[in-house]
Amino acid sequence: MRIADSNWMQVENRLLTDDRCVLPLGCTEQHAYLRLATDSILAGKVAQEAAEPLGVPVFPVVSYGMTPLFLSYPGTVSIPAVVYISFVVSILDSLHHQGFRRILIVNGHGGNTPARTAVADWVGHNEARVLWHDWWSAPLVWAKVKETDPDASHASWMENFPWTRVEGVQSPLTKKPMANIEPLRLAEPPAVREALGDGSFGGLYQRSDDEMSAIWEIAVRETRTMIDSL
């Protein structure tokens, strides 16, 4: 059940029998040759495919996140932590007010993780159950990723699905050396861009669609299990 395709009366009727919902979190940031909305696309899609057989409402993905390191790449939008965390908590307040009591947050961007602590604090002050699910690094998905290719990183093959590619743009067929990311975490955006070049952290840019489909199937199943566990 896509909230974006529903009216308020349908949502109210759903709440009479089920107080679960899914909130995807994404980001708009550089992903080398992939779409700037890659994190949002993946979080929204895995949430929707996982929830669809269950009829659980999925809210529109929050498409902006915290990504200050990439601000020198045009198209990247970064939200200050205090603003972003307050925004996510405000969404939870709204959902709780309407009667949602079991909420799965499907996060698609590692930079959003600081909000997880605020979510846990919110749960401590409200009668609700909220689970945070970093879908790409969940145990089963991450095991499959590492089995497929240990060199998996930001803007590498592990985010290169048919639905995250830019039409008419071919990713390089070469393998980029893995970057040393730790020193860059405290660097200014221009220095980050100079160090990373195209923006990938390293590894192959693309693997076969069959390999990616195998990972995606696990991601959808693992996310659906999280919804079931609410």
HELIX and SHEET records of a PDB file:
HELIX    1   1 ILE A    3  ASP A    5  5                                   3    
HELIX    2   2 TRP A    8  LEU A   15  1                                   8    
HELIX    3   3 THR A   38  ALA A   51  1                                  14    
HELIX    4   4 GLU A   52  LEU A   54  5                                   3    
HELIX    5   5 PRO A   68  PHE A   70  5                                   3    
HELIX    6   6 ALA A   81  GLN A   98  1                                  18    
HELIX    7   7 GLY A  110  ASN A  112  5                                   3    
HELIX    8   8 ALA A  115  GLY A  124  1                                  10    
HELIX    9   9 TRP A  135  SER A  137  5                                   3    
HELIX   10  10 PRO A  139  THR A  148  1                                  10    
HELIX   11  11 TRP A  157  GLU A  159  5                                   3    
HELIX   12  12 GLU A  182  LEU A  186  5                                   5    
HELIX   13  13 PRO A  189  LEU A  196  1                                   8    
HELIX   14  14 ASP A  209  ASP A  228  1                                  20    
SHEET    1   A 3 ARG A  20  LEU A  25  0                                        
SHEET    2   A 3 ARG A 102  ASN A 107  1                                        
SHEET    3   A 3 ARG A 129  ASP A 134  1                                        
SHEET    1   B 2 LYS A 175  LYS A 176  0                                        
SHEET    2   B 2 GLY A 203  LEU A 204 -1                                        
END                                                                             
